[in-house]
Amino acid sequence: MSVTNGAPAPLLRLEGVNTYYGQMHILQDVDLEVGEGELVCLLGGNASGKSTTLKTILGVVPPRSGKVVLAGEDVTRYSTAKRIERGLAIVPENRRLFGPMTVLENLELGAYLRPRADLKEDLERVYEIFPHVAARRKQLAGTLSGGEQQMVAMGRALMARPKLLLMDEPSMGLAPILVERSFEIIKQVHSAGVALLVVEQNANVSLSIADRGYVLSTGRVVLEGRASELIRHEELRKAYLGR
């Protein structure tokens, strides 16, 4: 069911993707697009196929049929490493920073595929977006608050200068008071010109900052459209917004 059309030219496109775990058919004919500079959210409950969609985009789980296209290039059979080289980066669920390492050392890990000569420029870009991270650069990552860790995790991903940043459940594990702050951070990154695909269960907050959204249910896209329209959609309000 499509609510509206008119998305920008796609930076990422899934075309008729079917992904299996053994004989279990998880993603079923999934079509999805993220345009240049867009912030798109992918919504759905547990076992809806959200994580499998991310794994398919990253090449962790190859689709049995369909295509994954990144910046006009068919990357369906590319390895995860090759897709990252082509411009993907991910902020994983629960941030997964290296706690015994400093903030700076965590950031530098994000630039392992970048020329060493660009490191200073990449760091300056991250510090411009996140001044708080610059102030904490010598601190051990494991001593940071949840919100601070989110900034560092996003900064680490941005060190790769990705064309598209994938975010897996950014509100997961955060106290309710920090969830809003986490999405403010996502807005900051988006306003810096980065395209994002945000996978979330928190539909209300996600749609409040997104350009467009998709809703997955048992491996199928059941709803898609402009975020401003989806947030008013009766089926979505009943199923995900509790109203």
N, CA, C and O of each residue as an XYZ file, in Angstrom:
972
protein
N       0.855     -1.190      0.000
C       0.000      0.000      0.000
C       0.888      1.236      0.000
O       1.718      1.391      0.896
N       0.736      2.110     -0.973
C       1.567      3.306     -1.066
C       0.752      4.530     -0.690
O      -0.335      4.748     -1.224
N       1.277      5.324      0.226
C       0.580      6.525      0.656
C       0.861      7.673     -0.299
O      -0.025      8.467     -0.616
N       2.132      7.752     -0.761
C       2.505      8.832     -1.659
C       3.764      8.451     -2.402
O       4.426      7.472     -2.058
N       4.101      9.234     -3.435
C       5.294      8.982     -4.231
C       6.168     10.228     -4.245
O       5.994     11.124     -3.420
N       7.115     10.282     -5.192
C       7.895     11.495     -5.363
C       9.192     11.535     -4.598
O       9.656     12.626     -4.265
N       9.817     10.381     -4.294
C      11.097     10.371     -3.597
C      12.211     10.814     -4.535
O      12.070     10.697     -5.752
N      13.321     11.321     -3.991
C      14.459     11.678     -4.836
C      15.031     10.446     -5.537
O      14.675      9.316     -5.202
N      15.916     10.665     -6.507
C      16.591      9.558     -7.173
C      17.265      8.686     -6.130
O      17.950      9.202     -5.247
N      17.080      7.352     -6.216
C      17.532      6.493     -5.122
C      19.048      6.360     -5.029
O      19.737      6.153     -6.029
N      19.548      6.485     -3.801
C      20.932      6.170     -3.482
C      21.030      4.675     -3.187
O      21.984      4.008     -3.587
N      20.019      4.164     -2.478
C      19.896      2.727     -2.208
C      18.561      2.253     -2.749
O      17.537      2.920     -2.600
N      18.590      1.081     -3.383
C      17.327      0.521     -3.879
C      17.334     -0.994     -3.693
O      18.256     -1.683     -4.131
N      16.298     -1.495     -3.041
C      16.038     -2.930     -3.001
C      14.924     -3.215     -3.999
O      13.875     -2.572     -3.974
N      15.160     -4.181     -4.874
C      14.182     -4.513     -5.904
C      13.739     -5.965     -5.757
O      14.525     -6.880     -6.006
N      12.505     -6.182     -5.361
C      11.936     -7.523     -5.288
C      12.789     -8.512     -4.513
O      13.000     -9.643     -4.951
N      13.283     -8.076     -3.348
C      14.220     -8.897     -2.574
C      13.495    -10.001     -1.817
O      12.519     -9.758     -1.107
N      13.997    -11.216     -1.987
C      13.519    -12.376     -1.234
C      14.711    -12.995     -0.512
O      15.655    -13.470     -1.142
N      14.655    -12.982      0.815
C      15.756    -13.491      1.635
C      15.248    -14.630      2.503
O      14.162    -14.565      3.079
N      16.060    -15.670      2.581
C      15.689    -16.869      3.329
C      16.725    -17.163      4.409
O      17.898    -16.818      4.270
N      16.272    -17.808      5.494
C      17.152    -18.499      6.432
C      16.831    -19.980      6.280
O      15.820    -20.455      6.799
N      17.672    -20.699      5.584
C      17.337    -22.081      5.278
C      16.098    -22.121      4.404
O      16.073    -21.544      3.316
N      15.068    -22.808      4.888
C      13.804    -22.877      4.146
C      12.808    -21.802      4.579
O      11.717    -21.703      4.018
N      13.177    -21.007      5.563
C      12.266    -19.974      6.056
C      12.358    -18.730      5.177
O      13.421    -18.125      5.044
N      11.244    -18.366      4.590
C      11.158    -17.215      3.687
C      10.911    -15.968      4.541
O       9.791    -15.736      4.997
N      11.973    -15.157      4.759
C      11.875    -14.029      5.686
C      11.424    -12.757      4.976
O      10.358    -12.225      5.286
N      12.214    -12.266      4.032
C      11.809    -11.076      3.267
C      11.129    -11.519      1.987
O      11.646    -12.360      1.253
N       9.954    -10.939      1.727
C       9.139    -11.389      0.607
C       8.854    -10.230     -0.348
O       8.022     -9.365     -0.072
N       9.569    -10.235     -1.485
C       9.372     -9.226     -2.537
C       9.477     -7.796     -1.995
O       8.625     -6.952     -2.273
N      10.515     -7.543     -1.233
C      10.675     -6.230     -0.608
C      11.263     -5.231     -1.602
O      12.317     -5.469     -2.191
N      10.565     -4.113     -1.777
C      11.045     -2.962     -2.538
C      11.224     -1.811     -1.556
O      10.336     -1.533     -0.750
N      12.373     -1.142     -1.625
C      12.673     -0.062     -0.693
C      13.691      0.869     -1.337
O      14.599      0.421     -2.038
N      13.533      2.166     -1.094
C      14.476      3.141     -1.641
C      14.849      4.183     -0.594
O      14.040      4.548      0.260
N      16.098      4.658     -0.679
C      16.555      5.815      0.090
C      17.202      6.766     -0.903
O      18.144      6.384     -1.597
N      16.713      7.998     -0.982
C      17.252      8.965     -1.916
C      18.448      9.707     -1.367
O      18.727      9.649     -0.170
N      19.157     10.406     -2.238
C      20.287     11.237     -1.823
C      19.831     12.223     -0.745
O      18.866     12.962     -0.943
N      20.524     12.231      0.388
C      20.221     13.182      1.451
C      18.948     12.920      2.223
O      18.560     13.737      3.058
N      18.280     11.795      1.966
C      17.024     11.479      2.662
C      17.265     10.836      4.021
O      18.300     10.214      4.260
N      16.291     11.001      4.897
C      16.222     10.248      6.146
C      14.970      9.386      6.062
O      13.849      9.895      6.086
N      15.172      8.089      5.964
C      14.072      7.134      5.802
C      14.056      6.211      7.003
O      15.105      5.728      7.429
N      12.870      5.958      7.558
C      12.776      5.017      8.674
C      12.090      3.735      8.210
O      11.178      3.756      7.384
N      12.556      2.626      8.765
C      11.983      1.314      8.501
C      11.398      0.811      9.814
O      12.127      0.554     10.773
N      10.082      0.675      9.848
C       9.366      0.356     11.079
C       8.826     -1.068     11.046
O       8.622     -1.652      9.982
N       8.601     -1.606     12.233
C       8.004     -2.931     12.327
C       8.254     -3.510     13.706
O       9.187     -3.107     14.401
N       7.430     -4.438     14.090
C       7.571     -5.076     15.389
C       8.612     -6.178     15.359
O       9.332     -6.341     14.374
N       8.688     -6.931     16.445
C       9.596     -8.085     16.501
C       9.217     -9.096     15.427
O       8.037     -9.319     15.155
N      10.238     -9.707     14.818
C      10.050    -10.729     13.778
C       9.373    -10.188     12.522
O       8.770    -10.944     11.761
N       9.475     -8.880     12.310
C       8.880     -8.287     11.106
C       9.810     -8.368      9.904
O       9.367     -8.258      8.760
N      11.117     -8.564     10.168
C      12.084     -8.633      9.075
C      13.020     -7.437      9.010
O      13.794     -7.314      8.060
N      12.967     -6.553     10.002
C      13.805     -5.346      9.971
C      15.299     -5.697      9.995
O      16.071     -5.196      9.177
N      15.694     -6.550     10.929
C      17.109     -6.911     11.035
C      17.590     -7.650      9.790
O      18.718     -7.445      9.342
N      16.745     -8.502      9.235
C      17.117     -9.223      8.014
C      17.283     -8.260      6.847
O      18.137     -8.467      5.985
N      16.470     -7.211      6.817
C      16.622     -6.198      5.768
C      17.992     -5.537      5.864
O      18.672     -5.369      4.852
N      18.399     -5.163      7.068
C      19.728     -4.574      7.254
C      20.829     -5.550      6.841
O      21.780     -5.166      6.161
N      20.699     -6.806      7.251
C      21.711     -7.803      6.906
C      21.785     -8.033      5.399
O      22.853     -8.306      4.853
N      20.641     -7.918      4.741
C      20.613     -8.068      3.284
C      21.291     -6.882      2.607
O      22.041     -7.054      1.646
N      21.026     -5.680      3.110
C      21.668     -4.479      2.556
C      23.178     -4.552      2.736
O      23.931     -4.162      1.844
N      23.626     -5.051      3.892
C      25.058     -5.123      4.200
C      25.751     -6.322      3.551
O      26.980     -6.379      3.507
N      24.971     -7.276      3.051
C      25.568     -8.450      2.436
C      25.877     -9.570      3.410
O      26.537    -10.543      3.046
N      25.411     -9.447      4.639
C      25.613    -10.511      5.621
C      24.775    -11.731      5.248
O      25.213    -12.872      5.397
N      23.565    -11.471      4.762
C      22.673    -12.533      4.283
C      22.297    -12.203      2.837
O      21.554    -11.246      2.617
N      22.778    -12.952      1.851
C      22.454    -12.641      0.449
C      21.012    -13.007      0.124
O      20.510    -14.018      0.614
N      20.343    -12.206     -0.690
C      18.987    -12.568     -1.094
C      19.001    -13.734     -2.075
O      19.953    -13.899     -2.838
N      17.954    -14.535     -2.053
C      17.855    -15.640     -3.011
C      17.433    -15.111     -4.373
O      17.770    -15.685     -5.409
N      16.687    -14.004     -4.358
C      16.332    -13.336     -5.607
C      16.138    -11.857     -5.330
O      15.968    -11.450     -4.181
N      16.163    -11.049     -6.390
C      16.044     -9.608     -6.243
C      17.409     -8.941     -6.272
O      18.435     -9.612     -6.380
N      17.416     -7.614     -6.174
C      18.642     -6.829     -6.302
C      18.818     -5.861     -5.141
O      17.852     -5.363     -4.562
N      20.091     -5.612     -4.820
C      20.475     -4.517     -3.932
C      21.352     -3.581     -4.765
O      22.422     -3.978     -5.227
N      20.902     -2.343     -4.956
C      21.600     -1.387     -5.804
C      22.026     -0.198     -4.945
O      21.202      0.399     -4.252
N      23.321      0.144     -4.992
C      23.865      1.255     -4.217
C      24.503      2.255     -5.170
O      25.436      1.920     -5.900
N      23.999      3.482     -5.160
C      24.519      4.552     -6.019
C      24.588      4.097     -7.475
O      25.558      4.374     -8.180
N      23.546      3.397     -7.910
C      23.457      2.962     -9.294
C      24.214      1.698     -9.627
O      24.175      1.246    -10.771
N      24.907      1.108     -8.655
C      25.714     -0.098     -8.887
C      25.055     -1.299     -8.222
O      24.697     -1.248     -7.046
N      24.897     -2.379     -8.982
C      24.322     -3.609     -8.442
C      25.359     -4.268     -7.525
O      26.383     -4.772     -7.988
N      25.077     -4.256     -6.222
C      26.027     -4.810     -5.244
C      25.508     -6.115     -4.640
O      26.012     -6.564     -3.611
N      24.505     -6.723     -5.273
C      23.821     -7.887     -4.704
C      24.786     -9.012     -4.337
O      24.600     -9.676     -3.317
N      25.796     -9.230     -5.141
C      26.734    -10.336     -4.895
C      28.044     -9.858     -4.279
O      28.997    -10.630     -4.178
N      28.099     -8.602     -3.868
C      29.316     -8.079     -3.242
C      29.401     -8.521     -1.787
O      28.383     -8.726     -1.126
N      30.628     -8.665     -1.300
C      30.840     -8.945      0.117
C      30.501     -7.711      0.944
O      30.356     -6.611      0.412
N      30.375     -7.913      2.258
C      30.117     -6.786      3.160
C      31.235     -5.754      3.058
O      30.967     -4.554      2.987
N      32.487     -6.214      3.049
C      33.629     -5.293      2.980
C      33.576     -4.444      1.714
O      33.859     -3.247      1.746
N      33.214     -5.069      0.611
C      33.159     -4.343     -0.659
C      32.024     -3.323     -0.640
O      32.159     -2.244     -1.215
N      30.915     -3.647      0.008
C      29.799     -2.693      0.111
C      30.185     -1.501      0.982
O      29.809     -0.364      0.696
N      30.931     -1.769      2.040
C      31.397     -0.675      2.894
C      32.338      0.235      2.105
O      32.283      1.458      2.234
N      33.202     -0.371      1.288
C      34.079      0.417      0.425
C      33.273      1.289     -0.537
O      33.705      2.380     -0.909
N      32.092      0.795     -0.937
C      31.245      1.524     -1.884
C      30.396      2.601     -1.205
O      29.687      3.346     -1.881
N      30.463      2.689      0.149
C      29.801      3.817      0.786
C      28.773      3.528      1.853
O      28.050      4.435      2.266
N      28.682      2.279      2.319
C      27.781      1.960      3.428
C      28.523      2.045      4.762
O      29.713      1.741      4.842
N      27.815      2.457      5.793
C      28.331      2.386      7.163
C      27.148      2.111      8.077
O      26.010      2.448      7.751
N      27.420      1.499      9.220
C      26.326      1.159     10.141
C      26.672      1.567     11.566
O      27.809      1.438     12.020
N      25.645      2.066     12.256
C      25.707      2.247     13.707
C      24.907      1.084     14.290
O      23.678      1.096     14.224
N      25.579      0.077     14.859
C      24.869     -1.132     15.275
C      24.009     -0.923     16.516
O      24.151      0.061     17.242
N      23.132     -1.862     16.727
C      22.292     -1.865     17.927
C      23.178     -1.844     19.174
O      24.190     -2.543     19.234
N      22.793     -1.044     20.163
C      23.540     -0.905     21.421
C      24.936     -0.312     21.249
O      25.800     -0.484     22.109
N      25.149      0.382     20.141
C      26.371      1.164     19.871
C      27.637      0.331     19.679
O      28.381      0.571     18.728
N      27.900     -0.638     20.551
C      29.046     -1.550     20.458
C      30.384     -0.818     20.327
O      31.178     -1.109     19.432
N      30.614      0.109     21.205
C      31.920      0.760     21.279
C      32.911     -0.164     21.996
O      32.513     -1.107     22.681
N      34.200      0.119     21.830
C      35.237     -0.610     22.561
C      35.518      0.161     23.848
O      36.269      1.137     23.859
N      34.894     -0.303     24.935
C      34.917      0.415     26.203
C      36.289      0.724     26.763
O      36.484      1.823     27.281
N      37.279     -0.208     26.688
C      38.599      0.074     27.264
C      39.438      1.026     26.412
O      40.530      1.421     26.820
N      38.931      1.399     25.224
C      39.666      2.302     24.343
C      39.122      3.715     24.495
O      37.977      3.905     24.907
N      39.939      4.702     24.163
C      39.486      6.088     24.257
C      38.483      6.401     23.151
O      38.337      5.652     22.186
N      37.803      7.520     23.319
C      36.880      7.996     22.290
C      37.621      8.183     20.972
O      37.133      7.765     19.922
N      38.782      8.801     21.018
C      39.567      9.030     19.807
C      39.933      7.722     19.125
O      39.842      7.617     17.902
N      40.348      6.719     19.901
C      40.720      5.432     19.317
C      39.512      4.762     18.661
O      39.648      4.135     17.611
N      38.337      4.888     19.270
C      37.121      4.355     18.657
C      36.814      5.060     17.343
O      36.440      4.417     16.362
N      36.971      6.376     17.324
C      36.729      7.131     16.097
C      37.692      6.715     14.987
O      37.294      6.560     13.832
N      38.945      6.540     15.343
C      39.959      6.179     14.343
C      39.662      4.818     13.712
O      39.993      4.592     12.548
N      39.040      3.909     14.471
C      38.673      2.608     13.913
C      37.693      2.754     12.748
O      37.699      1.950     11.816
N      36.856      3.784     12.812
C      35.891      4.001     11.735
C      36.531      4.411     10.423
O      35.898      4.329      9.370
N      37.771      4.847     10.477
C      38.465      5.342      9.281
C      39.482      4.340      8.747
O      40.393      4.718      8.011
N      39.335      3.055      9.113
C      40.378      2.090      8.743
C      40.491      1.894      7.232
O      41.542      1.463      6.757
N      39.441      2.198      6.461
C      39.512      2.089      5.006
C      39.883      3.411      4.331
O      40.058      3.468      3.114
N      39.999      4.457      5.123
C      40.297      5.779      4.567
C      41.811      6.017      4.547
O      42.536      5.450      5.364
N      42.292      6.854      3.617
C      43.722      7.200      3.626
C      44.100      7.858      4.948
O      43.368      8.695      5.476
N      45.258      7.460      5.471
C      45.700      7.994      6.765
C      45.837      9.513      6.714
O      45.647     10.197      7.720
N      46.170     10.032      5.532
C      46.359     11.477      5.380
C      45.066     12.258      5.594
O      45.102     13.457      5.872
N      43.911     11.572      5.462
C      42.619     12.241      5.618
C      42.110     12.216      7.057
O      41.066     12.794      7.359
N      42.847     11.547      7.942
C      42.347     11.321      9.300
C      42.029     12.626     10.026
O      40.975     12.746     10.651
N      42.924     13.595      9.948
C      42.714     14.856     10.653
C      41.458     15.555     10.150
O      40.657     16.054     10.941
N      41.289     15.588      8.842
C      40.113     16.236      8.261
C      38.826     15.515      8.660
O      37.812     16.146      8.961
N      38.885     14.183      8.658
C      37.710     13.403      9.049
C      37.345     13.656     10.512
O      36.170     13.810     10.843
N      38.350     13.698     11.384
C      38.112     13.978     12.796
C      37.517     15.372     12.990
O      36.586     15.544     13.777
N      38.043     16.353     12.287
C      37.534     17.718     12.410
C      36.071     17.792     12.005
O      35.290     18.528     12.608
N      35.702     17.029     10.984
C      34.303     17.009     10.539
C      33.397     16.436     11.630
O      32.325     16.976     11.904
N      33.838     15.338     12.248
C      33.051     14.729     13.326
C      32.960     15.682     14.510
O      31.889     15.844     15.094
N      34.070     16.309     14.867
C      34.074     17.230     16.007
C      33.202     18.459     15.746
O      32.632     19.032     16.674
N      33.105     18.857     14.479
C      32.238     20.000     14.144
C      30.778     19.641     14.370
O      30.000     20.456     14.865
N      30.410     18.417     14.004
C      29.028     17.964     14.206
C      28.761     17.696     15.691
O      27.687     18.006     16.207
N      29.760     17.114     16.369
C      29.620     16.725     17.774
C      30.719     17.366     18.622
O      31.688     16.688     18.962
N      30.604     18.628     18.968
C      31.634     19.268     19.808
C      31.850     18.544     21.135
O      32.954     18.545     21.679
N      30.780     17.921     21.653
C      30.877     17.201     22.928
C      31.846     16.026     22.814
O      32.546     15.691     23.769
N      31.876     15.407     21.639
C      32.782     14.279     21.409
C      34.233     14.753     21.434
O      35.105     14.069     21.970
N      34.488     15.921     20.856
C      35.844     16.483     20.872
C      36.327     16.683     22.305
O      37.487     16.419     22.621
N      35.428     17.150     23.165
C      35.795     17.394     24.561
C      36.070     16.098     25.320
O      36.771     16.101     26.332
N      35.512     14.987     24.825
C      35.658     13.689     25.505
C      36.674     12.777     24.808
O      36.767     11.600     25.155
N      37.421     13.279     23.854
C      38.221     12.415     22.990
C      39.253     11.571     23.734
O      39.618     10.496     23.258
N      39.732     12.034     24.890
C      40.733     11.274     25.648
C      40.111     10.362     26.702
O      40.815      9.614     27.379
N      38.792     10.431     26.835
C      38.085      9.643     27.850
C      37.847      8.224     27.346
O      37.674      8.018     26.145
N      37.835      7.250     28.241
C      37.521      5.871     27.860
C      36.055      5.785     27.451
O      35.178      6.296     28.148
N      35.797      5.145     26.330
C      34.435      5.090     25.792
C      33.466      4.418     26.757
O      32.289      4.776     26.810
N      33.964      3.438     27.526
C      33.093      2.719     28.453
C      32.605      3.548     29.612
O      31.691      3.132     30.323
N      33.193      4.718     29.824
C      32.773      5.576     30.944
C      31.753      6.631     30.513
O      31.302      7.426     31.337
N      31.389      6.645     29.243
C      30.457      7.652     28.731
C      29.013      7.281     29.047
O      28.699      6.112     29.274
N      28.147      8.275     29.060
C      26.707      8.028     29.203
C      26.170      7.425     27.908
O      26.856      7.409     26.886
N      24.924      6.925     27.966
C      24.306      6.332     26.775
C      24.221      7.313     25.616
O      24.508      6.956     24.473
N      23.829      8.542     25.905
C      23.725      9.555     24.857
C      25.074      9.898     24.263
O      25.189     10.088     23.052
N      26.098      9.979     25.103
C      27.460     10.261     24.635
C      27.975      9.108     23.770
O      28.631      9.327     22.752
N      27.672      7.892     24.187
C      28.091      6.735     23.394
C      27.426      6.739     22.021
O      28.036      6.345     21.027
N      26.176      7.184     21.973
C      25.498      7.273     20.682
C      26.203      8.243     19.749
O      26.347      7.966     18.559
N      26.647      9.384     20.283
C      27.375     10.357     19.474
C      28.674      9.753     18.945
O      29.012      9.924     17.773
N      29.401      9.048     19.812
C      30.672      8.459     19.400
C      30.442      7.375     18.347
O      31.193      7.286     17.376
N      29.399      6.544     18.537
C      29.098      5.490     17.564
C      28.763      6.090     16.199
O      29.175      5.565     15.164
N      28.013      7.192     16.205
C      27.688      7.846     14.937
C      28.923      8.522     14.353
O      29.139      8.495     13.141
N      29.730      9.127     15.220
C      30.969      9.731     14.753
C      31.895      8.701     14.133
O      32.510      8.957     13.098
N      31.995      7.543     14.758
C      32.836      6.463     14.227
C      32.380      6.052     12.828
O      33.205      5.851     11.936
N      31.061      5.928     12.638
C      30.541      5.575     11.320
C      30.817      6.679     10.301
O      31.124      6.392      9.144
N      30.708      7.931     10.722
C      30.926      9.055      9.807
C      32.391      9.190      9.400
O      32.692      9.806      8.378
N      33.302      8.625     10.183
C      34.724      8.682      9.834
C      35.000      7.989      8.500
O      36.012      8.267      7.856
N      34.118      7.102      8.087
C      34.277      6.417      6.801
C      33.741      7.246      5.635
O      33.830      6.833      4.479
N      33.182      8.420      5.945
C      32.543      9.270      4.922
C      31.537      8.470      4.079
O      31.667      8.396      2.858
N      30.555      7.886      4.727
C      29.619      7.025      3.991
C      28.666      7.828      3.103
O      28.343      8.983      3.377
N      28.231      7.166      2.029
C      27.157      7.724      1.217
C      25.817      7.511      1.924
O      24.902      8.327      1.819
N      25.730      6.396      2.643
C      24.499      6.048      3.354
C      24.849      5.472      4.708
O      25.663      4.555      4.815
N      24.224      6.020      5.750
C      24.437      5.546      7.121
C      23.218      4.746      7.556
O      22.093      5.247      7.541
N      23.455      3.494      7.945
C      22.404      2.619      8.454
C      22.423      2.663      9.970
O      23.489      2.618     10.584
N      21.247      2.751     10.574
C      21.164      2.772     12.037
C      20.205      1.678     12.499
O      19.054      1.614     12.068
N      20.703      0.824     13.383
C      19.929     -0.312     13.870
C      19.424     -0.030     15.280
O      20.197     -0.038     16.237
N      18.126      0.220     15.401
C      17.465      0.439     16.688
C      18.217      1.445     17.574
O      18.676      1.076     18.656
N      18.353      2.702     17.140
C      19.131      3.676     17.917
C      18.595      3.955     19.317
O      19.346      4.406     20.182
N      17.301      3.693     19.558
C      16.764      3.947     20.898
C      16.914      2.750     21.830
O      16.615      2.847     23.020
N      17.379      1.618     21.289
C      17.499      0.395     22.083
C      18.460      0.588     23.257
O      19.582      1.060     23.073
N      18.023      0.229     24.447
C      18.875      0.287     25.622
C      19.012      1.654     26.250
O      19.710      1.805     27.252
N      18.355      2.661     25.678
C      18.437      4.007     26.234
C      17.255      4.262     27.166
O      16.140      3.809     26.906
N      17.506      4.980     28.237
C      16.413      5.414     29.104
C      15.481      6.321     28.291
O      15.940      7.034     27.399
N      14.173      6.299     28.592
C      13.221      7.116     27.827
C      13.640      8.578     27.690
O      13.401      9.204     26.657
N      14.260      9.115     28.728
C      14.646     10.523     28.692
C      15.757     10.774     27.663
O      15.930     11.896     27.187
N      16.516      9.702     27.321
C      17.613      9.845     26.368
C      17.206      9.550     24.923
O      17.944      9.869     23.991
N      16.032      8.939     24.738
C      15.596      8.588     23.388
C      15.433      9.834     22.528
O      15.885      9.866     21.383
N      14.792     10.852     23.072
C      14.597     12.091     22.322
C      15.939     12.712     21.957
O      16.112     13.214     20.847
N      16.893     12.679     22.894
C      18.222     13.220     22.625
C      18.904     12.431     21.517
O      19.591     13.009     20.675
N      18.719     11.109     21.511
C      19.321     10.271     20.478
C      18.821     10.663     19.091
O      19.594     10.705     18.133
N      17.536     10.946     18.991
C      16.991     11.320     17.686
C      17.356     12.748     17.296
O      17.390     13.078     16.111
N      17.627     13.587     18.277
C      18.177     14.915     17.973
C      19.554     14.778     17.338
O      19.905     15.527     16.426
N      20.331     13.817     17.826
C      21.653     13.545     17.265
C      21.518     13.083     15.813
O      22.282     13.509     14.948
N      20.546     12.212     15.553
C      20.307     11.742     14.188
C      19.942     12.917     13.280
O      20.410     12.992     12.144
N      19.119     13.824     13.772
C      18.764     15.009     12.993
C      19.990     15.855     12.672
O      20.105     16.398     11.573
N      20.908     15.967     13.636
C      22.136     16.720     13.414
C      22.924     16.143     12.247
O      23.388     16.875     11.372
N      23.067     14.831     12.246
C      23.831     14.162     11.190
C      23.133     14.340      9.841
O      23.780     14.599      8.827
N      21.825     14.200      9.843
C      21.062     14.378      8.607
C      21.201     15.799      8.073
O      21.325     15.997      6.864
N      21.181     16.770      8.949
C      21.297     18.167      8.518
C      22.687     18.472      7.969
O      22.879     19.470      7.274
N      23.668     17.600      8.285
C      25.015     17.753      7.729
C      25.120     17.157      6.328
O      26.197     17.151      5.732
N      24.000     16.656      5.804
C      23.957     16.181      4.424
C      24.098     14.681      4.246
O      24.270     14.208      3.122
N      24.030     13.922      5.336
C      24.195     12.468      5.262
C      22.831     11.797      5.076
O      21.871     12.128      5.772
N      22.753     10.859      4.140
C      21.536     10.062      3.968
C      21.511      8.957      5.021
O      22.541      8.355      5.325
N      20.323      8.696      5.575
C      20.200      7.688      6.635
C      19.014      6.772      6.407
O      17.956      7.193      5.939
N      19.219      5.499      6.752
C      18.122      4.551      6.876
C      18.105      4.109      8.328
O      19.037      3.453      8.795
N      17.030      4.472      9.052
C      16.926      4.212     10.490
C      15.921      3.092     10.717
O      14.741      3.228     10.393
N      16.397      1.987     11.274
C      15.536      0.847     11.590
C      15.121      0.966     13.054
O      15.968      1.008     13.946
N      13.808      1.022     13.292
C      13.312      1.331     14.636
C      11.968      0.671     14.913
O      11.197      0.380     13.999
N      11.705      0.440     16.210
C      10.359      0.068     16.647
C       9.580      1.289     17.104
O       8.349      1.288     17.098
N      10.307      2.340     17.504
C       9.662      3.543     18.027
C       9.150      4.388     16.861
O       9.838      5.293     16.388
N       7.940      4.082     16.410
C       7.397      4.723     15.213
C       7.160      6.210     15.406
O       7.432      7.004     14.506
N       6.663      6.589     16.556
C       6.287      7.985     16.789
C       7.484      8.914     16.643
O       7.423      9.909     15.920
N       8.570      8.586     17.331
C       9.757      9.442     17.292
C      10.421      9.377     15.919
O      10.853     10.403     15.393
N      10.508      8.179     15.333
C      11.147      8.016     14.028
C      10.454      8.845     12.956
O      11.106      9.558     12.193
N       9.147      8.749     12.905
C       8.397      9.468     11.872
C       8.438     10.974     12.083
O       8.257     11.738     11.136
N       8.676     11.408     13.321
C       8.712     12.851     13.585
C       9.938     13.519     12.972
O       9.947     14.736     12.786
N      10.986     12.731     12.650
C      12.198     13.329     12.068
C      12.467     12.858     10.637
O      13.326     13.418      9.956
N      11.740     11.833     10.174
C      12.041     11.229      8.875
C      11.380     11.985      7.719
O      10.410     12.719      7.908
N      11.931     11.784      6.522
C      11.294     12.272      5.298
C      10.225     11.282      4.847
O       9.102     11.663      4.518
N      10.600      9.999      4.839
C       9.670      8.947      4.411
C       9.813      7.740      5.321
O      10.754      7.648      6.109
N       8.869      6.819      5.204
C       8.926      5.618      6.025
C       8.358      4.408      5.318
O       7.556      4.521      4.392
N       8.794      3.243      5.778
C       8.265      1.952      5.337
C       7.860      1.174      6.572
O       8.497      1.295      7.618
N       6.817      0.383      6.465
C       6.384     -0.490      7.557
C       6.452     -1.932      7.078
O       5.850     -2.295      6.068
N       7.192     -2.744      7.816
C       7.316     -4.168      7.522
C       6.420     -4.973      8.446
O       6.279     -4.652      9.626
N       5.819     -6.014      7.905
C       5.059     -6.966      8.716
C       5.273     -8.342      8.119
O       4.995     -8.558      6.940
N       5.766     -9.277      8.925
C       6.086    -10.648      8.493
C       6.802    -10.664      7.143
O       6.457    -11.439      6.251
N       7.805     -9.794      7.012
C       8.671     -9.815      5.847
C       8.177     -9.102      4.613
O       8.818     -9.159      3.563
N       7.043     -8.431      4.722
C       6.502     -7.694      3.576
C       6.350     -6.218      3.913
O       6.039     -5.865      5.050
N       6.568     -5.362      2.931
C       6.265     -3.945      3.092
C       4.760     -3.772      2.959
O       4.194     -4.010      1.892
N       4.111     -3.357      4.044
C       2.653     -3.245      4.039
C       2.192     -1.791      3.945
O       1.016     -1.514      3.711
N       3.142     -0.861      4.133
C       2.787      0.554      4.095
C       4.046      1.350      3.801
O       5.122      1.020      4.299
N       3.920      2.392      2.999
C       5.060      3.262      2.721
C       4.539      4.646      2.352
O       3.402      4.787      1.903
N       5.367      5.659      2.540
C       4.955      7.002      2.160
C       5.687      8.081      2.914
O       6.626      7.805      3.661
N       5.256      9.316      2.717
C       5.838     10.442      3.439
C       5.583     10.262      4.933
O       4.503      9.836      5.343
N       6.587     10.590      5.736
C       6.460     10.415      7.188
C       5.302     11.225      7.745
O       4.589     10.764      8.636
N       5.115     12.429      7.222
C       4.042     13.304      7.710
C       2.661     12.711      7.455
O       1.712     13.011      8.180
N       2.545     11.874      6.433
C       1.265     11.222      6.140
C       1.133      9.898      6.897
O       0.053      9.545      7.370
N       2.248      9.174      7.004
C       2.187      7.902      7.720
C       1.814      8.090      9.180
O       1.085      7.278      9.748
N       2.312      9.158      9.788
C       2.061      9.369     11.211
C       0.579      9.620     11.488
O       0.119      9.483     12.621
N      -0.167      9.991     10.437
C      -1.619     10.198     10.578
C      -2.427      9.022     10.042
O      -3.657      9.034     10.082
N      -1.728      8.009      9.543
C      -2.417      6.879      8.917
C      -3.092      6.020      9.981
O      -2.464      5.634     10.968
N      -4.362      5.726      9.777
C      -5.160      5.060     10.812
C      -4.614      3.682     11.167
O      -4.531      3.340     12.346
N      -4.239      2.882     10.161
C      -3.728      1.539     10.444
C      -2.437      1.607     11.258
O      -2.238      0.840     12.200
N      -1.573      2.532     10.879
C      -0.297      2.665     11.584
C      -0.514      3.146     13.004
O       0.141      2.663     13.928
N      -1.419      4.087     13.192
C      -1.681      4.626     14.539
C      -2.186      3.520     15.454
O      -1.807      3.457     16.623
N      -3.032      2.657     14.931
C      -3.567      1.567     15.758
C      -2.514      0.520     16.066
O      -2.433      0.025     17.190
N      -1.694      0.176     15.052
C      -0.750     -0.919     15.198
C       0.538     -0.526     15.940
O       1.100     -1.322     16.692
N       0.996      0.722     15.714
C       2.324      1.094     16.200
C       2.335      2.286     17.146
O       3.247      2.424     17.961
N       1.338      3.138     17.044
C       1.351      4.329     17.869
C       0.407      4.229     19.056
O       0.339      5.139     19.882
N      -0.320      3.123     19.139
C      -1.180      2.894     20.285
C      -2.380      3.832     20.351
O      -2.880      4.148     21.431
N      -2.836      4.273     19.169
C      -3.985      5.178     19.165
C      -4.945      4.782     18.044
O      -5.983      5.419     17.866
